[in-house]
Amino acid sequence: MNTYLRHLSCAYCSMEFAVEPMSAGCPTCRTETFASGVTAVYDYDRIRRDIGQGPLAEAGEGIWRYRRLLPLQQPTHEISLGEGGTPLIAVPELAHELRAEQVWIKDESRNPTWTFKDRNAAVTVSKAVEFGAKAIVVSSSGNHGVAIAAYAARAGLECIVLTYPGIPSSASSLIEAFGARLIITEPDKRWGVMETGMREHGWYPASNYTVIPTNGAYGHEGYKTIAYEIADTLGEIPDVISVPTAYGEGLFGIWKGFEELTQLGAATRVPRMLACEPAGGPLLLTTYDAAPHIVRVPRTATVARGIGGSVNSYISVAALQASDGWVAQPDDSQIMAAQRGLSALGFFVEPASAASLAGLRVLASQRRLPEGLRIVVINTSSGLKNLEAMQQARQQVPQVERILAPDAKGRTL
């Protein structure tokens, strides 16, 4: 049994709660205009004493090597498809372009369903099993739904995925292949359907469903393992972590992982977090002062569908405040240029994922990105997850006869 997990705590007001299926955020500081998520707290002093000078990770592979800092209380409930342990790849071409000391890509497309959402799904579904859930529901634009469907299938749970029109065909095909029920409704009606199912049918929530986004208490803990792996691989802490961001569970989870390393004495600082959202998103309008602040903007279409949010979350603000972080807003043309640039380097990423490089380029063009930094770019998902967005800009494939025919200068292929 995991005796390191102590309780849940509000990310804003620090109110403590028992370890239970909290999914609607903190009830203590909630108002009509503000809500905060809750997060797990561990006995860091005891972990530090128990591991001594040894590694944080236990023997084995994947995210569950870090079970001391994951919220499952019984290891027998751990669900895994081999997620985690993704490569951290140095890309000197990007370092040269950004005038950085080094740039690495943390390639999360190597996970079982080709996305970093698998880390969240492994923890979320395992916790659902631990709480005795029989069915799990998720509201998703695509990737999160695929991941939850896959892990629910592995756990033997019924799964319901709520989405809205325009879901990529690869995502819908995978969701149905894993045996989940796919329900398409309007974007802002998903949460009402989800809440009704939770109340009337006992569905366990695997995603946000509140009007002001609050995270579930446990899923973002899976993203912490990205921080642990980066630190283990580099042997030091990078200067900047660039993350595609909507409601901010990934941003918050990765930041929290580095913050926990400082509490364990395994690091002396946390990286500066860079939240990359599509142009017109809400985070750039957020003011980081003492008063809680939630921003709403009109919902607009974007090639980065997976991060096209219209409202921010407090956990995003918390991670940015604590790390003295940045927000960058690339537009669709900049995102697709970054996607093509990464493809030319051998990384086939989803447009939403390409926002992490596009955001760095925006900062560099604004002269807000200092030189000589050590930067990690998070590739959150494979380009195979949203081929439609890229096919719109695809050039017509030439016929073989045209390739072999001499050009105006008499040259052939």
C-alpha positions in Angstrom: 0.0 0.0 0.0 1.2 3.5 -0.9 1.6 5.2 2.5 3.3 8.2 1.0 0.0 9.7 -0.3 -1.4 12.0 2.5 -4.3 14.0 1.2 -5.7 16.3 -1.6 -5.1 20.0 -1.5 -6.6 22.9 -3.4 -4.1 24.5 -5.8 -5.3 28.0 -4.8 -6.5 28.1 -1.2 -4.6 25.0 0.1 -7.7 23.5 1.8 -7.1 19.8 2.5 -9.4 17.0 1.6 -9.4 13.2 2.1 -8.3 10.9 -0.7 -11.6 10.5 -2.6 -13.0 10.8 -6.1 -13.0 14.6 -6.2 -13.6 15.8 -9.8 -15.3 19.2 -9.6 -12.4 21.2 -7.9 -12.3 22.8 -4.5 -15.7 23.6 -3.0 -14.2 26.0 -0.4 -12.9 28.8 -2.6 -15.4 28.3 -5.5 -17.4 31.3 -6.6 -19.6 32.1 -9.6 -16.5 33.4 -11.4 -13.7 31.3 -10.0 -12.8 27.7 -9.4 -9.6 25.8 -8.7 -8.5 22.2 -9.0 -7.2 20.0 -6.3 -4.0 17.9 -6.4 -2.4 15.1 -4.4 0.1 15.8 -1.6 2.7 13.2 -0.5 4.9 12.7 2.6 8.0 14.2 0.9 10.1 14.1 4.1 9.5 10.4 4.5 10.2 9.7 0.8 13.5 11.6 1.1 14.5 9.6 4.2 13.5 6.3 2.6 15.3 6.7 -0.7 18.4 8.4 0.8 21.0 8.9 -1.9 19.3 6.4 -4.1 17.1 7.0 -7.2 13.5 8.1 -7.1 12.6 5.4 -9.7 12.1 1.8 -8.7 13.3 -1.1 -10.9 11.2 -1.7 -14.0 9.9 0.4 -16.9 7.3 3.0 -17.5 5.6 5.5 -15.3 4.9 3.1 -12.4 8.6 3.1 -11.6 7.8 6.4 -9.9 4.9 4.9 -7.8 6.1 6.6 -4.6 4.9 9.9 -6.1 1.8 8.6 -7.9 -1.6 8.6 -6.2 -2.5 4.9 -6.4 -2.7 3.3 -2.9 -2.7 -0.4 -4.0 -0.1 -1.5 -6.7 -2.4 -4.3 -7.6 -4.7 -1.7 -9.3 -2.0 -0.4 -11.6 -3.1 -0.4 -15.2 -0.4 -0.1 -17.9 0.0 -0.4 -21.6 3.7 0.4 -21.5 3.4 4.2 -21.3 6.3 6.4 -20.3 10.0 6.0 -20.9 9.8 8.1 -24.1 13.1 9.4 -25.6 14.6 12.8 -25.1 16.3 13.7 -28.4 18.8 16.5 -28.9 18.0 18.6 -32.0 21.0 20.9 -32.7 19.2 22.4 -35.7 16.6 23.9 -33.4 19.2 25.0 -30.9 21.0 26.9 -33.7 17.7 28.5 -34.9 16.7 29.6 -31.4 20.2 30.6 -30.3 19.9 28.1 -27.5 22.7 26.1 -25.9 20.7 22.9 -26.5 17.1 21.9 -27.5 15.7 18.5 -26.9 12.3 17.0 -28.0 10.6 14.8 -25.5 8.8 12.6 -28.0 5.5 11.5 -26.4 4.3 10.1 -29.7 6.1 6.9 -28.7 3.4 6.1 -26.1 0.8 3.3 -26.7 -1.9 5.6 -28.3 0.8 8.0 -29.6 0.2 10.8 -27.1 1.2 12.0 -23.7 -2.4 11.6 -22.7 -1.6 7.9 -22.0 0.3 9.0 -18.8 -2.9 10.7 -17.6 -5.1 7.8 -18.7 -2.9 5.2 -16.9 -3.3 7.0 -13.6 -7.0 8.0 -14.1 -8.2 4.6 -15.0 -6.1 2.9 -12.3 -7.6 5.2 -9.8 -11.1 4.5 -11.1 -10.5 0.8 -10.6 -9.3 1.5 -7.1 -12.5 3.4 -6.3 -14.6 0.6 -7.7 -15.9 2.2 -10.8 -17.7 0.2 -13.4 -17.9 2.8 -16.2 -15.8 5.8 -17.0 -16.7 8.9 -19.1 -14.5 11.5 -20.7 -15.1 14.7 -22.7 -12.5 15.0 -25.3 -11.6 16.6 -28.7 -9.8 13.4 -29.6 -6.6 12.3 -28.0 -7.7 12.1 -24.4 -10.8 10.1 -25.5 -8.6 7.6 -27.4 -6.3 7.2 -24.4 -9.1 6.7 -21.9 -10.8 4.3 -24.2 -7.7 2.2 -24.6 -6.9 2.0 -20.9 -10.6 1.4 -20.0 -10.5 -1.6 -22.4 -7.4 -2.8 -20.6 -9.1 -2.5 -17.2 -12.4 -4.0 -18.4 -14.4 -0.9 -17.8 -17.2 0.4 -19.9 -16.2 3.7 -21.5 -18.2 6.6 -22.8 -16.5 9.3 -24.9 -18.2 12.7 -25.5 -17.0 14.8 -28.3 -18.2 17.4 -30.8 -18.3 17.6 -34.7 -15.0 17.6 -36.5 -13.3 14.9 -34.5 -10.5 13.5 -36.6 -11.4 10.2 -38.3 -8.3 8.5 -36.7 -9.5 9.4 -33.3 -13.1 8.3 -33.8 -11.9 5.0 -35.4 -9.6 4.3 -32.5 -12.2 5.1 -29.8 -14.7 2.7 -31.4 -12.0 0.1 -32.0 -11.3 0.0 -28.3 -15.0 -0.7 -27.6 -16.0 2.7 -26.2 -19.3 4.4 -26.9 -18.7 7.6 -28.9 -21.3 10.3 -28.5 -21.1 13.5 -30.6 -22.8 16.7 -29.3 -22.2 20.4 -29.3 -18.9 21.5 -27.6 -20.6 23.3 -24.7 -23.2 20.7 -24.1 -20.8 17.8 -23.4 -20.4 18.7 -19.7 -24.1 18.6 -19.0 -24.4 15.2 -20.5 -21.4 14.1 -18.6 -22.7 15.4 -15.3 -26.1 13.7 -15.8 -24.4 10.4 -16.5 -22.3 10.7 -13.4 -25.3 11.5 -11.3 -27.8 9.0 -12.8 -25.6 6.2 -13.9 -22.5 6.4 -11.7 -20.0 7.1 -14.5 -16.5 7.9 -13.2 -15.3 11.2 -14.7 -11.9 11.1 -16.6 -11.9 14.8 -17.6 -13.2 18.2 -16.7 -17.0 18.8 -16.8 -17.4 22.1 -15.0 -18.1 25.5 -16.6 -14.9 26.9 -15.2 -12.4 24.2 -15.9 -11.1 22.2 -12.9 -9.0 19.2 -13.2 -9.7 15.8 -11.8 -7.7 15.1 -8.7 -5.4 12.4 -10.1 -4.9 12.3 -13.9 -2.4 15.2 -14.0 -0.2 13.2 -11.6 0.7 11.0 -14.6 2.3 14.0 -16.4 4.7 14.5 -13.5 6.6 11.5 -14.7 7.7 13.5 -17.8 9.6 15.8 -15.4 11.2 12.9 -13.6 12.3 11.3 -16.8 13.8 14.5 -18.1 15.7 15.0 -14.9 16.9 11.4 -14.9 18.0 11.6 -18.5 19.8 14.9 -18.3 21.1 14.7 -14.8 20.2 18.3 -14.4 17.2 20.7 -14.8 16.7 22.5 -18.1 15.9 26.2 -18.3 12.6 26.1 -20.2 9.9 23.5 -20.9 7.5 24.3 -23.8 4.1 22.7 -23.6 1.0 22.9 -25.8 -1.7 24.1 -23.4 -5.5 24.4 -23.2 -6.9 23.6 -19.7 -3.3 23.1 -18.5 -3.3 19.6 -16.9 -0.1 18.8 -18.8 1.5 22.2 -18.0 0.6 21.9 -14.3 1.6 18.2 -14.0 5.0 18.7 -15.6 5.7 21.8 -13.4 4.6 19.9 -10.3 6.9 17.1 -11.1 9.9 19.4 -11.1 8.6 21.2 -8.0 8.5 17.9 -6.1 12.1 17.1 -7.1 13.0 20.3 -5.3 11.1 19.2 -2.2 13.0 15.9 -2.3 16.4 17.7 -2.6 16.9 16.2 -6.1 16.8 19.6 -7.8 17.5 23.2 -6.7 15.1 24.9 -9.1 12.2 24.4 -11.5 12.3 25.3 -15.2 10.4 28.2 -16.6 7.2 26.8 -18.1 6.1 28.1 -21.5 2.4 27.6 -22.2 1.7 27.6 -26.0 -1.9 28.2 -27.0 -3.5 29.2 -30.3 -3.8 32.9 -31.2 -6.8 34.4 -29.4 -6.7 32.0 -26.5 -7.5 33.1 -22.9 -4.1 32.6 -21.1 -2.4 35.6 -22.6 -5.1 37.8 -21.2 -4.7 36.5 -17.7 -3.2 38.8 -15.1 -1.0 37.1 -12.5 -1.9 39.0 -9.3 -3.2 38.0 -5.9 -6.8 37.9 -7.0 -8.0 34.8 -8.8 -8.7 35.5 -12.5 -10.5 33.4 -15.1 -10.7 34.6 -18.6 -13.2 33.7 -21.3 -12.8 34.4 -25.0 -14.9 33.5 -28.1 -14.4 29.9 -29.3 -12.6 30.1 -32.6 -11.6 27.4 -35.1 -7.9 26.4 -35.2 -5.8 23.7 -36.8 -4.6 23.0 -33.2 -8.0 21.5 -32.3 -6.8 19.7 -29.2 -5.7 23.0 -27.5 -8.3 25.4 -28.8 -9.9 26.3 -25.5 -12.1 29.3 -24.8 -11.5 29.6 -21.0 -8.4 29.2 -18.9 -7.9 27.2 -15.7 -6.4 28.2 -12.4 -3.9 25.3 -12.5 -2.4 26.9 -15.6 -2.0 30.2 -13.8 -0.6 28.5 -10.8 2.2 26.7 -12.8 3.0 29.9 -14.7 3.1 32.0 -11.5 5.3 29.6 -9.6 7.8 29.2 -12.5 7.8 32.8 -13.7 6.5 31.3 -16.9 5.6 32.7 -20.3 2.6 32.4 -22.6 3.0 32.4 -26.4 0.2 32.5 -29.0 1.2 31.2 -32.5 -1.4 31.5 -35.2 -2.4 28.7 -37.5 0.1 29.5 -40.2 2.9 29.6 -37.6 1.7 26.3 -36.1 1.6 24.6 -39.5 5.1 26.0 -40.4 6.4 24.5 -37.2 4.7 21.2 -38.0 6.4 21.1 -41.4 9.7 22.1 -39.9 9.6 19.3 -37.4 8.7 16.8 -40.2 11.8 17.9 -42.1 13.8 17.0 -39.0 12.2 13.5 -38.7 9.4 14.3 -36.2 5.8 13.8 -37.4 3.7 15.7 -34.9 0.1 16.8 -34.7 -0.6 20.5 -35.3 -1.6 21.0 -31.6 1.8 19.5 -30.6 3.7 21.7 -33.1 2.4 24.7 -31.1 5.2 24.0 -28.6 7.9 24.9 -31.2 5.7 27.6 -32.8 5.4 29.3 -29.4 9.2 29.3 -29.0 9.5 30.9 -32.4 7.0 33.6 -31.4 9.0 34.4 -28.3 12.2 34.5 -30.3 10.7 36.8 -32.9 9.6 39.1 -30.1 13.1 39.0 -28.6 11.7 37.6 -25.4 13.7 34.4 -25.5 17.2 34.8 -24.1 20.1 33.2 -25.8 22.0 30.2 -24.4 19.1 28.4 -22.9 18.6 24.6 -22.4 15.1 24.0 -23.7 12.8 20.9 -23.8 10.0 20.9 -26.4 7.2 18.5 -25.5 5.9 16.7 -28.5 2.5 15.7 -27.1 1.1 13.7 -30.0 1.8 12.0 -33.4 0.7 13.6 -36.6 -1.2 10.4 -37.3 -3.8 11.6 -34.9 -5.0 14.5 -37.0 -4.2 13.9 -40.7 -7.1 16.0 -41.9 -5.5 19.3 -40.7 -2.4 18.5 -42.7 -4.1 17.3 -45.9 -5.7 20.7 -46.4 -2.3 22.2 -47.0 -0.9 19.2 -48.9 0.4 19.7 -52.4 -0.9 17.4 -55.2 1.3 14.3 -55.5 2.9 14.3 -59.0 2.4 11.3 -61.3 5.4 9.1 -61.9 5.5 10.1 -65.6 5.9 13.7 -64.6 8.7 12.9 -62.2 10.7 10.9 -64.8 10.1 13.4 -67.6 12.9 15.9 -68.3 12.3 19.4 -67.0 13.1 22.6 -69.0 16.8 22.0 -68.4 16.7 18.4 -69.5 17.0 17.1 -65.9 15.0 14.1 -64.6 14.6 12.7 -61.1 
